[in-house]
Amino acid sequence: MAVDIKKVQNRLLEMAKVITKIFEDNNLPYQIAFGTLLGAVRHQGFIPWDDDLDFFLFEEDYPRAMEILRNNLPADLFLEYKDSEEKYFHDWAHVKDVNSTAECIHFPQDSLYTHKGISIDLYIMKRIKEKDFAQWRFNKGMEYINKRKSFSFISPEDYQKKEEFFKSRFEKEKVLTGNKELFAYISDVGYQEIENILPLKKYKFEDTEFYGPNNYDAVLKVEYGSYMELPPEKDRLPHYTNVVFK
């Protein structure tokens, strides 16, 4: 069954407006991330084939943000996190729509969670010294696959491949030995210069505005290279395989 991308995007936008209003009302800084930032810059909204929204929160604000969301989200949104799901293995939280059911063949383990609706990712960005980045990233990678292993969400073969990849990446990145402070996060690239992120500024996204990084060009070049070029049509794929609204 084909996904009604526009309907999913409209609902995600509604959710994002609720979440970001809670953040702004409580002086919690946030920023759009990854494909959401790319969409804001390249399309002034959603990437046409994308059915996903990503935000960053700063690590020092994360516990307070989780508490505020738990206490302020409306009944049709659910904070999915390690404190609300027994087998949750991500390091970051999702805000899920309770009035939809979504399937994704790439992440079948997500169907084991209580709520199966479309979601918004709330990733974590932390300050870290350059010399500590490689070890931090290796530790985070191993923590992630060990959680998945403990819940039988990863095969022994995939676990070994991931472990070897993390070790190889650590060997390449341990050459970073300076005392310069960076912002680190979970992604293929994994860090940004402080001045690329702060101060935050607003970006147009569809019919609203969200906060994003100070220097979108530098951030997107690090993440995507020639980010204004559209990918081949074969790679323009939605996140979800199927979405049903109640």
Secondary structure, 3 states (H helix, E strand, C coil): CCCCHHHHHHHHHHHHHHHHHHHHHCCCCEEECHHHHHHHHHHCCCCCCCCCEEEEEEHHHHHHHHHHHHHHCCCCEEEECCCCCCCCCCCCEEEEECCEEEECCCCHHHHHCCCCCCEEEEEEEEEEEHHHHHHHHHHHHHHHHHHHHHCCCCCHHHHHHHHHHHHHHHHHHCCCCCCCEEEECCCCCCEEEHHHHCCCEEEEECCEEEEECCCHHHHHHHHHCCCCCCCCHHHCCCCCCEEEEC
